[in-house]
Amino acid sequence: MKNYDCIEVAVLGLGEMGQTHVEAALASPFVSRVYGYEPEPQRAAVRAAELGIAGTSELENILNNPNIKLMYIASVNEAHSEQTVKALQAGKAVLCEKPMGINLAEAQRMLSAEAQTGSFLQIGFELHYSKLYQQAKKWITQGLIGTPLNCHCRYYCSEFHLKNTWRSRSKGTLIGEKLSHYLDLQKWFFDDIPETVYSVSAPNAVSYFNHPDNHQIITRYHRGGIASLNFIMHLAETDHTDPLLEMLEKQSDDGHCLQYHIYGDKGAIETDVFHRRIRRWEFTDSPKQLVSRIVESISFPKENDQEWFHNVRGQNLRIAELVACGLPPDNSATNSYDSMRLCFASEVSFRENRIVSFDEI
Ligand SMILES: NC(=O)c1ccc[n+]([C@@H]2O[C@H](COP(=O)([O-])OP(=O)(O)OC[C@H]3O[C@@H](n4cnc5c(N)ncnc54)[C@H](O)[C@@H]3O)[C@@H](O)[C@H]2O)c1
């Protein structure tokens, strides 16, 4: 028996990610109507028409509409905090894209608004819904690698942030904009609180970025685990946008890399996006040595790429269901706030060239 009422929702920011949010909302059985917002009237009208939804350039129209219960915020990073606070204060549930604010004060305002209003707030750390990482988390929770000790993430991509766009002009780092996903995942795998972080960046190869194009971030966790993340923005071949190209096939051998190695005292896990694979090692003692064996290997077909490693759609369908059914977030805003604290601690570390204690942030 149906025990929910369908809800109306709004998407703020109708760019690339906004489109993904709109498409998920239109596909949700829990959503009866979708509105879209862009600040500039002509763009609002054009994008709303392209996406087949009702558009507006007046945010108040959305905030004052009592039928709209949920707002998906996919606007530029600088607008996330203010729009989230306004939405929560207007009594709306919110799914806001990462980053959760561009600095600590903005993130704190979002968290305070959630506490004051008691409204639903979840941050778009969609990798928690992606099967590749859910499988890794499941093996860890089942104790199959023992205690996680050392987690390394390698992320090398092509330079797709074009000249003179908000992304290349941004003074905010790629730590919040991009790496927040990957630091958040490390924290999720360890299920622990970071203790210290040290972050360094070499001089840029991408000269027109207002921010570093590479980062190495080392985190020590409270229970002794350590994590590292090595990110290089432009190593892989530039995307030539050939529509016939099977992107992942090409990217698997053009310099792209997005891998985790999670090493425990009983085994290890490797996730590998560009080889569409997750593997598990088991360690057993023997009279001669510690023996390591690969005991599981799971691959996924390209048709399931989104679901396996970039499941914004799955996340958004789930959020509509949670809000329509009056259920709490899957991933608390406080948890995401802690992931953002780790990002901001990393930024302080590289700016001040020192080890930063998580408690300082
Ligand atoms: N979760 C993920 O994996 C993921 C991936 C890509 C982008 N994102 C996030 O989604 C957001 C949007 O990224 P994108 O790739 O769609 O960028 P985009 O440039 O394609 O779109 C941004 C849109 O926001 C609009 N905009 C500008 N100012 C605005 C405001 N004040 N209010 C509302 N809209 C405004 C722009 O006109 C544009 O249409 C960013 O915060 C980004 O970090 C998340």
The ligand as a Gaussian input file, in Angstrom:
#p B3LYP/6-31G(d) Opt

LIG

0 1
 N       28.980000      14.841000      -7.535000
 C       29.737000      14.911000      -8.591000
 O       30.402000      13.968000      -8.962000
 C       29.797000      16.202000      -9.360000
 C       30.245000      16.195000     -10.681000
 C       30.239000      17.402000     -11.387000
 C       29.841000      18.559000     -10.749000
 N       29.448000      18.524000      -9.463000
 C       29.045000      19.771000      -8.778000
 O       27.857000      20.274000      -9.388000
 C       27.880000      21.700000      -9.394000
 C       27.641000      22.183000     -10.819000
 O       28.645000      21.694000     -11.649000
 P       28.417000      21.570000     -13.235000
 O       29.422000      20.613000     -13.719000
 O       26.994000      21.328000     -13.517000
 O       28.821000      23.043000     -13.704000
 P       28.178000      23.853000     -14.931000
 O       29.087000      24.999000     -15.155000
 O       27.882000      22.916000     -16.058000
 O       26.785000      24.360000     -14.356000
 C       26.657000      25.312000     -13.329000
 C       25.322000      26.012000     -13.556000
 O       25.040000      26.846000     -12.424000
 C       24.502000      28.066000     -12.942000
 N       24.638000      29.115000     -11.934000
 C       25.559000      30.100000     -11.831000
 N       25.333000      30.838000     -10.706000
 C       24.254000      30.292000     -10.109000
 C       23.518000      30.589000      -8.936000
 N       23.851000      31.604000      -8.129000
 N       22.442000      29.812000      -8.642000
 C       22.070000      28.788000      -9.444000
 N       22.730000      28.452000     -10.567000
 C       23.811000      29.190000     -10.883000
 C       25.269000      28.304000     -14.221000
 O       24.596000      29.224000     -15.062000
 C       25.321000      26.900000     -14.791000
 O       24.190000      26.597000     -15.554000
 C       29.223000      22.115000      -8.807000
 O       29.054000      22.423000      -7.453000
 C       30.077000      20.866000      -8.933000
 O       31.051000      20.768000      -7.915000
 C       29.399000      17.373000      -8.762000

